């Protein structure tokens, strides 16, 4: 009926199956008419499923704070090669995949309290503050299917905004 679906998935099998479901639905009914299908968490995917996200216009709604919940866990449980694509924010950006999430850990890839690990976990997947802010605002509006009204300051959109005493693009 054109409705969007949001599925919580962790693990390559669950992510792959969810993308299969979205692909089958798109073949049978087309893409959703109002909004965008979303995968929540999206941890531990298969390399070939990264491009399927873009092909199926699925929003990657990650929780960057999960990066630091189990230090060394992904490497221990999955091995170094598989752990490299646990939370591939920069890869998503490079491949044109829409993202939605919170900011600090996405930018630093560190725990917001301890600032561990030094330099960030897999720092090659860090993204800049402007991209993280766009994912948090417009990416979340896109995931909710309301990017025409929310997510950016534009003529005709709701004035859904916050005033900060510091520039989020330049603060530490």
C-alpha positions as CSV (number, residue, x, y, z in Angstrom):
1,X,0.0,0.0,0.0
2,X,3.0,2.3,-0.3
3,X,3.8,2.4,3.4
4,X,7.4,2.5,4.7
5,X,8.9,-0.2,6.8
6,X,11.5,0.2,9.5
7,X,13.3,-3.0,10.6
8,X,15.7,-3.4,13.4
9,X,18.6,-5.6,12.2
10,X,21.9,-6.7,13.6
11,X,23.9,-9.4,11.8
12,X,24.6,-10.1,8.2
13,X,21.8,-12.7,7.8
14,X,19.2,-10.3,9.2
15,X,20.4,-7.4,7.2
16,X,20.5,-9.4,4.0
17,X,17.1,-10.9,4.6
18,X,15.6,-7.5,5.3
19,X,17.1,-6.2,2.0
20,X,15.6,-9.2,0.2
21,X,12.2,-8.3,1.6
22,X,12.6,-4.7,0.5
23,X,13.7,-5.8,-2.9
24,X,10.8,-8.2,-3.4
25,X,8.3,-5.6,-2.2
26,X,9.9,-3.0,-4.7
27,X,9.6,-5.5,-7.5
28,X,6.0,-6.3,-6.7
29,X,4.7,-2.9,-5.6
30,X,7.4,-0.3,-6.3
31,X,9.2,1.8,-3.7
32,X,7.2,3.4,-0.9
33,X,5.1,6.4,-2.0
34,X,5.4,8.3,1.3
35,X,8.7,8.0,3.0
36,X,11.6,5.6,2.9
37,X,12.3,2.1,4.2
38,X,14.8,2.1,7.0
39,X,17.1,-0.4,8.6
40,X,17.9,0.4,12.3
41,X,21.2,-0.6,13.9
42,X,22.6,-2.1,10.7
43,X,25.6,-3.7,12.4
44,X,27.7,-6.4,10.7
45,X,26.5,-6.4,7.1
46,X,27.9,-8.1,4.1
47,X,30.1,-6.1,1.8
48,X,27.7,-6.6,-1.2
49,X,24.7,-5.3,0.8
50,X,26.2,-1.8,1.1
51,X,25.3,-1.1,-2.5
52,X,21.9,-2.7,-2.2
53,X,21.1,0.0,0.4
54,X,21.5,2.6,-2.3
55,X,19.8,0.6,-5.0
56,X,16.7,0.1,-2.8
57,X,16.8,3.7,-1.4
58,X,17.0,2.3,2.2
59,X,18.1,4.6,5.0
60,X,20.9,3.3,7.2
61,X,19.9,4.5,10.6
62,X,22.8,3.6,12.8
63,X,23.5,4.2,16.5
64,X,27.2,5.3,16.5
65,X,27.3,5.1,20.3
66,X,27.3,1.3,19.8
67,X,30.8,1.6,18.4
68,X,32.3,1.8,21.9
69,X,30.0,-0.5,23.8
70,X,32.3,-3.5,23.5
71,X,35.9,-2.4,22.9
72,X,37.7,-4.9,20.8
73,X,34.5,-7.0,20.5
74,X,33.9,-6.8,16.8
75,X,37.5,-7.8,16.0
76,X,37.3,-10.6,18.5
77,X,33.9,-11.9,17.4
78,X,34.1,-11.2,13.6
79,X,37.8,-11.0,12.8
80,X,39.6,-7.9,11.5
81,X,38.3,-8.0,8.0
82,X,34.6,-8.3,8.8
83,X,34.8,-5.8,11.7
84,X,36.0,-3.1,9.2
85,X,32.5,-2.7,7.9
86,X,30.6,-2.8,11.2
87,X,29.7,0.9,11.0
88,X,31.0,2.2,7.7
89,X,29.8,5.8,7.8
90,X,32.4,7.1,5.4
91,X,31.8,4.3,3.0
92,X,28.1,5.0,3.1
93,X,28.8,8.7,2.3
94,X,31.1,7.8,-0.6
95,X,28.5,5.4,-2.1
96,X,25.5,7.9,-1.7
97,X,23.6,6.0,1.0
98,X,21.4,8.1,3.2
99,X,22.1,7.9,6.9
100,X,20.3,9.0,10.1
101,X,21.9,9.0,13.5
102,X,23.4,11.0,16.4
103,X,26.6,13.1,16.2
104,X,29.5,12.7,18.6
105,X,30.5,9.1,18.1
106,X,29.9,9.3,14.3
107,X,32.5,12.1,14.0
108,X,35.1,10.9,16.5
109,X,34.3,7.2,16.7
110,X,35.0,7.5,20.4
111,X,33.0,7.1,23.6
112,X,31.5,10.5,24.5
113,X,32.5,10.1,28.2
114,X,35.9,8.4,28.2
115,X,36.9,9.6,24.7
116,X,38.2,6.1,24.1
117,X,39.8,4.7,22.0
118,X,42.4,7.3,21.4
119,X,42.2,8.4,17.7
120,X,38.8,6.6,17.3
121,X,37.9,3.1,16.4
122,X,38.6,2.5,12.7
123,X,39.3,6.2,12.1
124,X,39.1,5.8,8.4
125,X,35.3,5.5,8.8
126,X,35.0,8.9,10.7
127,X,32.9,11.5,8.9
128,X,33.2,15.3,9.2
129,X,30.9,17.3,11.5
130,X,28.9,18.8,8.5
131,X,28.1,15.3,7.2
132,X,27.1,14.1,10.7
133,X,24.9,17.1,11.2
134,X,23.2,16.6,7.8
135,X,22.6,12.9,8.7
136,X,21.2,13.9,12.1
137,X,18.8,16.5,10.6
138,X,18.0,15.9,7.0
139,X,18.8,12.2,7.2
140,X,16.4,11.7,10.1
141,X,13.7,13.7,8.3
142,X,14.3,11.6,5.2
143,X,14.0,8.4,7.3
144,X,10.7,9.6,8.7
145,X,9.5,10.4,5.1
146,X,9.1,14.1,5.8
147,X,12.1,15.7,4.2
148,X,9.8,18.1,2.3
149,X,8.8,19.7,5.6
150,X,11.7,19.0,8.0
151,X,15.4,18.5,8.3
152,X,16.8,21.7,6.8
153,X,16.2,25.4,6.9
154,X,14.4,26.2,3.6
155,X,11.6,28.3,2.4
156,X,8.3,26.5,2.9
157,X,9.6,24.1,5.5
158,X,8.7,24.1,9.2
159,X,10.9,26.2,11.4
160,X,12.1,23.1,13.3
161,X,15.3,24.4,14.8
162,X,17.4,24.8,17.8
163,X,19.7,27.7,18.8
164,X,23.1,26.8,20.1
165,X,25.7,29.0,21.9
166,X,28.5,27.3,19.9
167,X,29.0,26.3,16.2
168,X,28.5,22.5,16.1
169,X,30.8,22.4,13.0
170,X,33.8,23.8,14.9
171,X,33.5,22.9,18.6
172,X,35.8,20.1,20.0
